[in-house]
């Protein structure tokens, strides 16, 4: 039931236009490298708001342990969504399609074209994001968390305590 609640909150939050407050944006610019900030800045406004909130929560929960790599992991975990170009309604279709057809079908959809391809790319955003972050030289923690943030906890390779805080902040 928690997944439905999270998705419902994200859906309704995504209906509000714009990104995070200017003060959050200024703070994020200090946390991320130039290349990471460029990627983050290209995210859909609601994704930037969500990631800023997640990073602030991680900072609050971890205090001094919230290093720049940990905060970058919180801020950039959804960066792979950029490739799909999908916004709210397309994401709803993608999520429902994955539930009906199964996430494995997304591999075939990625090889397609048009909207179907975009759905496939959206459903593979963890791996795509991990690749993007590696290409811009992000800390391995950020690229690993981008890849693992939708996996079951027993599949995480990120330090357990950090992963649990990152996961909780993403789902709150």
N, C-alpha and C positions, 0 to 999 in steps of 0.2 A: 504494500500500500504506500510505503514511503516514496517509491519511484513515481507513482501517479501524482502524489502531492508535489514532489519536486518539479515534475514536468508541468503541472498545472500552474505553479507559481512562476516558473520560467516563461510559460506561454503568456500569462497575463502581464508579467513584467515587460515582455518584449513588445507589447502593444504601445508602450510609452516611447516616444521618439528621443533621440539624443544619447550621448555618452555620459560618462561620469562628470562630477563637478570639476571645475578648473583646478581646485586644490588637489584633488586626487590625481588628475592628469599631470600636474607639476611634480608631484611625489613620484609617480610612476616613471616619469622621464629621468629622474635621479636614480631609480632602482635598475632600470634596464639599460643594456648597451644601446648604442645608436641603431644598430641593425634590428635588435629586438623591438625597440620602440617603434621603428618604422612598420614592422609587422603588426604589432599591437594596434597601432593607429589605424590600420586598414580594416580592423575587425568591425563588424556591424555594431552600431551604438549600444544596443542592449547587451551584447557580448562584452563590450568594454566595461559597461556598468557592472555586470556580473563578475568579471575578473577582478575589477578594482575592489568590490566588496569582499570577494574571496581572499584577496591578498591582505586586506586590512584585518580580516578575521584571523588569518594565519599569523599575522604580526602580533595581534592581541594574545592569541593562545600560546605562541612560542616565545614571545619576548625576544631576548638576545639571540636565541637559536634561529630566529627568522632572518637568516642570512640572505644576501642578494640572490644566490641560486635558488633558495627555497621560495622566495617571493616571486622570482621569475617563473618558477614552476606553477605557482598559483595564477599568475597573470597570463601565462601563455599556454595553458593546458588545452584550450580550444582553438588555437591558431590554425589548425588544419581545416577548420570550417571555411577558411578563406577560399579554398579551391572550388568549393561547390557554388558559391555565390548565392546560396539559398538564404532567404530571410524567413520570417515567421511562418507564413502559410506553407511555403515549400518544405520547411522543416517538419511541420505537422504531417504533411503527406509522406515525407520520408520516414518518420517515426512509425506511423501507422502501417506503411508498406512493409517495413522491416518486421513488424509484429505479425503481419499476415503471411508474408512470403518467406520470412526467416532472414536473418542477417547474412547468411551465407550467399544468398541470391545477390547481394550487393556487389560481389565480385564480378558477376556477369553484367550488372547494370553499369559498372565503371567502364566496361568495354564497349558500351553502347554510345549513343549520342543524345544531344538535346537534354531535356529535363530528366530523362531516365539516368543518363550519365551523371548529372548533377546530384541526383539522389544517391547514387552509388558512391560518389566522392564524399558526400556529407556523412554517410554511414561509415566511411573509412577515415574520418578526420583524425582519429588518434595516431595512426601510422603516418599519415601525411604531415601532421603537425610535428611529430618527432623528426621526420626528415627535414622539414623546413628549419627547425631549430638547430639541427646539426649543421646545416648548410650555412647558417649565419654565425656559427661558432659559439652557441649557447653552452652553458655548463651541462655536462651529461645528466645531472639531476633533472633539469628542465625538459630535455628531450625524452628522457626515460619516462618521466611522469606524464608527458603528453601522450606517449604510447600506452601507458598502463592505467590511466585514470578511469577507464570503463571496465577494467578487468576485475575479477573477484579478488578479494584481499589475499587469498592464498597464492595468487599468481604475481603479486607485486614483488619487485626486486629493490625498490626504494626502501631505505631504512623504515622499519615498521611505524615508529612513532611519528615520523615526518609524514609518511603516506597517510596515516590515519587522520592527521590534522588537515592535510591537503584535501582529502576525500570529504571530510566533514564540512569544510569551508565551501567546497564546490556544491554540496547538497543541502546546505542550510538556506 
